[in-house]
Amino acid sequence: MSSKTTAVHVTHEAIGKIGGIGAVLEGLLTTPSYAQRIGRTILVSPLFSTEGDVATRLGPDGEVLYSSPDGRIPPNYARTFRPIEDAFNVGIVYGRRTFQNPGTGVKSSPEVLLIDITRMDPAPINEFKARLFNEFGIRSNLYEHLWEYEQYVRIGPVAIAALKAIGAADRGDATIIVAHEFMGMPTALAAMLDPYDFRTVFYAHEVAPMRHIVETHPGHDTMFYNVLKRALENDLYVNEVFGDQSFNFKYALVDAARHCDNILAVGDCVVDELRFLAPEFRIADISLTYNGIPAWEITLAEKHQSKERLQQYAQNLLGWRPDFIFTHVTRMVPSKGLWRDLRVLEHVDQEFRTQDKTAVLFVLSTEIGKRRERDIYGMEAGYNWPVAHREGLPDLSGGEAAFYTGVQEFNAKSSHVKVIYINQFGFDRPCCGWRVPEDVEFMDIRKGSDAEFGQSIYEPFGIAQLEVLAFGGLCIVTDVCGCAGFVRDVADGKPVRNVIFADYTRADELDAWDIEDFKQLDRGARDRIEHRMSEKVALELCARLPQNDDEAVAMLRGGYDLARHMSWEAVFQRYVWPGLERAIRHSRAARFNKSA
């Protein structure tokens, strides 16, 4: 591939890191090998809001070169974008934003293309929807009342026109449309319908229809992955096993990914879930492409310093200093299985009573985003937040209140382990209050953690679960997490002291052997399985926690050695780049609706 290769990433996280895709972009774009292989990078997204001013349109590290919604219309860019804006009745924002790797300091400044489609002319979009139906069988009439579907369909043809206008589809150059999840698929499909020979890749960070099934069924992962295994063995597919999924627009868009030149699947389970979508995925090109994780090397003294800051914070809140610090930094969604943390800690508390040890688990998770600094200080002074909470904003939202109920019950019964629930985004004094030690920064919660919890019911990869690995922390993950497969692959199947695998899909005690039996698995049966597994996890955790500096150093060295083989540099070279090359080599004659 030439140095002129262009990678176009279509994502909802083009101007800010919200979740996993933002972390992937940050990791990939600041990797030296990426810069060597990819000559030009463009991020494409809808313009979600016109609030604020032009200076902040592309984020704090952004540079806006053109923005018709803000009236910044320099003539040179106007000649490029005005014909497209007039043809579609849209607004365009174009510029750059800067990514910086917090560990290495490496920077990347890709181009950004945002499209305001709120007043789009219906004629061209209806024409595009007709082609989506005729060529790919997507029935937009079922979903166009849903803005989450509509906005990503609308940007498709506009994005392709804009890319061609800025020279991102010149003859002789290779341009890859990377569709990050269902959000990017309409643009990838628009690229397939264009005369220019775009290549298309679906970056499967999850399989959205499967997430829906796992989260909504009371048997969660215990049910689903047992059903999945048996369905694949019997050549059965999701519509046959769980009923017609066409009600879900994400199913329609992800199902169309089989037409892409390649699919990058971030975990072993994601590969299986894609194969479960439809028979066509059995022969589709799918490349297993794990995510990377941070791999920074620190000293034992640095770890002690960070841990002491967290211990001091715990003492400021509770009046006593814990021996161990546990953490769980995550989004407040059902798939994260936060209740499993409490179940494990029930057994840890019993074990610590016999050992005369103590611990605090800091859970950082919010459902609504970052609270204002003044609200944090007010809640802290008013009723001892985050030790205590109150329902209603600016404190607990509905989902947060439900989790906090479990925290209260656990804390009322436990004696040697307590949970502090911080429903805030970020971790320092302005974010979390006056009792945070003044010198604390967010990375302290990674470096100073003795164990990071991450027992998800649905976790295509799970970067966050492994972010303490290089810092000598224990990582607790479920077998359905994609990162579990990566750890085992890097460790070549050998035992890994730094990682505890929790298999909540084992249902040995159930009299259930076929698909219908597992589909009937209820919450009571799942509770019994979780109780058994959480006890096993707790005993493993207590046994593996370092008891002295020599053991702590061994954890640091072992964790870093593992993590450096799982870095973004390693991932790009071993997985991402070969997956992109495979798409580039895909012959035009072999591609859907583009015969030679």
Secondary structure, DSSP 8 states (H G I E B T S, - for coil): --TT-EEEEE-TTSSS--SHHHHHHHHHHT-HHHHHH-SEEEEEEE-----S-GGGTT-TTEEEEEEGGGTB--HHHHHHHHHHHHHHT-EEEEEEE-EE-TTT--EE--EEEEEE-TT--HHHHHHHHHHHHHHH---GGGTTT-HHHHHHHHHHHHHHHHHHHTTTT-TT--EEEEEEHHHHHHHHHHHHHSSS--EEEEEES--HHHHHHHHHSTTHHHHHHHHHHHHHHTT--HHHHH---TTSHHHHHHHGGGGSSEEEESSHHHHHHHHHH-GGGGTS-EEE-----------HHHHHHHHHHHHHHHHHHHSS--SEEEEEE--SSGGG-HHHHHHHHHHHHHHHHHHT--EEEEEE--SS----HHHHHHHHHHH-TTTS--BSTTSB-HHHHHHHHHHHHHHHH-SSEEEEEE-SSS-SHHHH-TTS-TT--TTHHHHT-SEEEE--SS-SS-TGGGTTGGGT-EEEEETTSHHHHHHHHHTTT---TTEEEE-TT--TTS---SHHHHHT--HHHHHHHHHHHHHHHHHHHHHHS--SHHHHHHHHHHHHHHHHTTSHHHHIIIIIHHHHHHHHHS-GGGSTT---
